[in-house]
């Protein structure tokens, strides 16, 4: 019963979200419906024609992600203005369009102002509504779904029962503990708790500035539902939006402050969204906190306003700013003592602090068994006991979740090198060899 109840509740929430989205982002039927200026759309269409040379209507629909009626309105204006011409007709594809000399000059001017060449952007005022409509904070996590999502992972129940309320709180959380205790691995798996989709625009328009949002490296598109085809006319969801999994963005020691602000590339004259904006409606993990180039306090100060007021301010340069909802789960992960990174006043703003510890022997053995199954080798409980009592304990090496995978992998590397059967049982000698090659030893014989 609890499973059916949870599933039914999820289906109701998903249907409610779909209905709200249909009202919020319907397919535009005219230029006015797009929420963009005619100047921006005309410039973008001319840039596409300049890039391709000749395009027909289906190609223009695909490139600009706009329906035919909107494009016909733009094409009629450009033909009247003398910037495009009809270059014949090919089969059932309709008329083919190309730029006149006046049009090519206009396209070059448009490219000089903005190098963006992609689908039509989504207006920022509607994007704000979209972020709030599909907020990550409306996805309530219960104990059953939490334990189900981590059923195949060795993690203590009490830690899961801390993570669940932290996810529901809507506040930032800090995960801390010794290196190798699974902080990053567990943090990445939190996205499993969200099975619903979100809609992400290719780009947004802030006045005449186009800011790219969709990132192929971070956003994973999902197929459209079979019963809801991707219609191109006056039905369905706006094609400028892409149906994706809720995003998860992870950054570590490579993080710099400029990655948290709007960046302008002077070479291709395009604006790139900051990482936290690309993580909207999802999870943003700042890993290896304290290892960045900037002082931790500077990084923390960047998040004070977003965490307190649930909104962020984008700096577009030239004194231009834009307010955007700060809708994501912010996770800090560190190997360092949190008290050395920030004072108690700031740490209070982070709702939950979760401590990850070294493994117990039984937990280590369970992970070892899982890794044996993955590697296709027999599981030998006595071999695990040997590793713990004769390798870990004499050297006082703590038990970490990564050790079984790494030691077994290296042992199998040696077994293959010696020409043995990779599915054969391992022995203590092979594991001792892997141990000596895995850990740094400064002792000399």
N, C-alpha and C positions, 0 to 999 in steps of 0.2 A: 503493500500500500504506500509506504513512503516514497518508493521509487516512482510509482505511477503518479502520485501527487506532485512530485518534483517535476516530472516530465510534462504533466499537464500545465503546471504553472509556467514552465519555460515556453511551451507552445503558445500560451495566451500572451505572454510578454512579447514573443517574437511577432505574433500577428498584430498586436497593438503597435509595435514599432513600425511594421510594414505599412499599416494604414496611415500612421502619422507621417511617414516618409512620403507616401503617395500624395498627401495633401501639401507637404512642405516642398517637395522637389518634383513637380510634374514636368513632363516634356514641354518645352516652350513652343508656342505656335507662331510667334512673331518676334521681331527684334526687341520690342519693348518687354516681352515676356522673359528674355534672357537676363534682364537686370544689368546689362552692359550698355555702354554708349555705342552709337553707330560708328563713331570714329575708331574705337578700339577694334570692333569686329571687321570693319573694312580694311584696316591696316593688316590684321591677321590673315584675312582671306588673300590679300595681295601678296603677302609674304609666302604663303603656300603656293600660289601660282608662280611666283618668281623662283621658288625652290624646285618645283616639278616641271615647269614649262607649260604643260597642257593638262587639264583635269576635267573629268566629267562629273555629273552630279553625284553618283554613288561614291566616287573617290573623295569629293569634297565633304560629303556626309561623314565618311570614315575619318578623314583627317581632322575636321573641326568638331566632331561629335555633336553636330547640330542637325535638326531635322530639315527636310527639304523646303517647307514653307519659309523658314527663317533664311535659308541660303538664297532662295529665289528672290526674296525681298532685297537682300544685299546685292545680288547679281544685277537686278534691275537698276538699282541705283548706280552701280559701277559702269554699266553699259551706257546709261544716260550721261554719266560724267566723262565718258570717253576713256576709261582706264582699262576696260577689258573688251574683248571682241569674241564673237562666236567663230570657231574654227571647224565647223562642220559637225556631222553627226555620225556615230558609229553604232550600227545595229540598234539594239534595244537599250543601250546605255544612255541614250539621249544626247543632248548637245555637249560639245567639247569647248572649253573656255581657255583663253590665254590672255596675257597682258598686252596692251598696246605700248608704244614707247612712253606715253604719258603714265601708263600704269607701272611700267618698270622703274621709272624715275620715282614714283610715289612709293613703290616697294622698297627701294634702296633707302629712301628717307625714313621709312618705318623701321627698317632693320638697324639704322643708325641710332634710333631712339630706344629700341628694344630688340634684343636678339631672340626673344622667345618665339619658338616655332613648334606649336603643338596644338592639342585640342583647345577649344575656347575655354577661358577661365570661368570660374564660378564666382559670383559677386560676394564680397566679404560679409555683407550684412546677412545674406542667406546662409553663409558658412557658419556664422556664429549660432544661428538657430539650429543648424544641422548638428553641430557639436553638442549642443544642449539636449537635442532630441534623442541622440544615441549615446548619452553619457555612460561612462563605465561604472559610475557610482550607483546606477539603478540595478546592476546585476548582483543580487544578493546571494552570498555563498552560505550554504548550510553545512553542517557537520558531515552529512552523508556524501554530498558532492565533493567535499574536500578530501575525505578519506578515499573515495572512489578514484579521484584523479591521481592520487599518489599510491594506489594499491600495489603497483609494481616497483616501488622504490622503498628502500630501507630507510625509514625516518621515524623518529619517536612520535607517538600519538600526542603527547603533550605539546610538542613543537608544532604539529599540524593544528592543534586546537588554539595555538597562539596566532598562527598565520591567518586562520580563517577570520576571526574578529578584526584583525589588522586590515585585511582586504575590505571588509565591510565598512570600516570606519571612514574611508575616504581621505584619511590623513596619510602623510608620508610615513615611511617606516625605515628603520635602520637595522640591518642584519650584520652582526659582527661576531668575530671569533677567530681562532688560529687558522693559518693557511691550510688549504686542502680539506676543510671540513664540509664541503659541499654547498657553500653559500651561493656561489654563482649558479651551480647546477640546479639547485632548488628554486632559485629566483626565476630562472628561465622557464621552469616548468609551470609557474603560476599562470601563464597564459592558457594552459589547458582548462582552467576553470571557466573560460569564456568560449562557448560554442556558437554564439550568435555572430552575425556578420555586421560590418559597418560599411558605410559608403564614403569614399574618399575622393575628393576632386583631383583631377590632374594638376590644376593650378587654381589660384584665386586671384581676383582682381581687386586691388585697393586703389580706388580711383582709376588712374591709367597705368598703375604699376602692376605687373603680373609677377606673382610669386609662386614658384613651383612647389607643389606639395607631394604628389605621388612619387615615391622612390622605389624603383624595382628591387633594390637591395634590402629594403625594409618592409615593403608592403606586398602581401601575397594575395593576388586576385583570386576570387572564387567564381566558379561557373554560375550563370544565372539559373534560377529555378526553372525546371522544364515547363511548369504551368504558367510561368511569367516570362515570355520571350522578350527579347530586347527590341521592342518596337521603335520605329524611327519617326513616327508621325506625332499624333497628339495623345498617345497613350504611353503608359509606363513611366519609369523613373528617368529623370534627366540624364542623358547619355554622357554628360560631362562628369558624372560621378561613376566610380568604379567600385564594385562590390568586393570587399576584401575581408580577410580575417582581422580581428582586432590586432593592432600592431604591437610589437615588443621591440624596443630600441635599447641596445646595450652599449655602453661606452665605458672605457677604463682609463688607464694612465695616459692615453693619447688625447683625452679631452682638453680642449683649450676654450677660453672664454668666448672667442669669436664664433665657435660652433653653436653657441647658445643665443646668437643674434642673427638677424637677417644678413646674409652675405651677398655682395654684388661682385660678379666676375666681370672685370672691365674688358676682358678679351672677347667673350661672347655676349656681353651686355645682357646678362640674365641674373635675376635674383633667386637665391636659394633659401628655403625655409630653415629655421633653426631646428635642432634635433627634437626639442620638446614639442614643437608644433607638429612634426612628423609622427610623434608618438601620441598625439591626441586621440582620446577614446580608447587608449591602451595602457601599456606599462612602459615606464622609462626607468631603466636600471643604471645607476652610476656605480660601476664596479671599481674595486681597488681605490676606494676613497682615501685621499691623503697622498696618493702617488702621482697626482697630476702636477703639471708644471707650475700652476698658480697655487698660492697658499689656500688651505682648506677654508679659512674664514672668508676669503674673497668669493669662493665658490658657493659657500652657504649664503652669503649675503645676496647672491643672485636669486635665491629662491624664497626670500622672506616674503615679498609682496605676493607672488603667485600662491604660496602655501596659505597665507593668511586670507587673501581676498578672492582666491580662485579665479584670478584673471592675470594675464600677462600682457606686456606692452612691447610691441615690435617697433624697433627703430629703423626707419626706412632711409635715414640720412636726410640732410637738408632741413632738419627740424621737424620732420614728419614722423608721427607716431600712430600706431593703430592698436586698439585694445582687442584682445582675443581671449575667449574663455580658456582657463587652465584646467582642462578636463583629462586627467590621467592619474595613474597610480605611480607615485614617485618612490623609488626604492634606493636607498643608499646601502652599499655593501663594503665592508672594510675589514682588513686584518689587524688594524691598529686599535688601541684603546680609544673609544669614542670621546672620553674626557680629555684626551690630548689633541683632539681635532676641533672641538668647539666647547664653549662654556655651557653651563647648565641652562642659562636663559634661552639659548638657541635650541638645545636638545629638547626642551619642553615643547617646542613647536613641532617636533617630530613625535607623533603619537605613540608609536610602538618601537621598542628596542628589543630585538630577539637575538639571543646568544646561541651560537652553534658550538658544540663541543666535540671532542674526539669520540671515536666509536668505542662501544663496549665489545668484548670478545665475541659475544653471540651475534651482534650486528655485523661485525667484520666477517664472520663465518657465513652469514646469509648473503652478503654481497659477493663473497668468494664463490658461493654456489651459483649465484646468478651469472657471474662472469664465466664460469665453467660451461654453463648451458649455452651462453652466447658463442663461446669459442669452440664448442663441440668436443670438449674433453671430459673424461669421467671426473666426477666430484669425489674427492677422498677426504673425509673429515680429519683423518690422522695427519694428512699433509698440512691442513690449515693449522692444526694444533702445533705442528713442528714450526711453521712460520712464525706463529705468535710467541711460542715459548723459547725457541732457539735463535730466532733472528730479531724479533721486535724487543723482547724483554731484556736480553743482555745488553743491547745498545740503547735501551730506554727510548726507542723510537715509537711515538704515539701511533695508534691505529687510525688511519685515514681512509675515506671511501675510495680514493684514487689508487691505493696500493694494490688491491687484488687485480684490477684491470691491467695495471702497468707491469706487475711482476709476472702475471700469467702470459702477457703478450711477449715479454722478453724471453721467458722460458720457451715458448713456442717458436720464437725466432731461432733460438739455439738448436732446438730439436729439428727444425727444417734444415738448418745449415749442416747438421750432422747426418742428414739423410734419413732420419727416423720418421715413423708414422705420426703425423700431426694430431691424429685422434687418439693416440696411445696415452696411457696414464703418465703423468709427470712424476718425477722422483725428487727427493730432498736435495740431491746433489745439483740438479738443474735449477731448483729454486734458489739455492745458495749462490749459484753462479749469477743468476739474475739479480739477486740482492746486491752482490758486490759491484755489479755494473750500473745499478740504479742509483746508489747513494754515493756521494762524494766521500772519499777517504784520503786523508792527508798523511796517513801512517806510512812509514817506509820500512821495508823488511831488512 
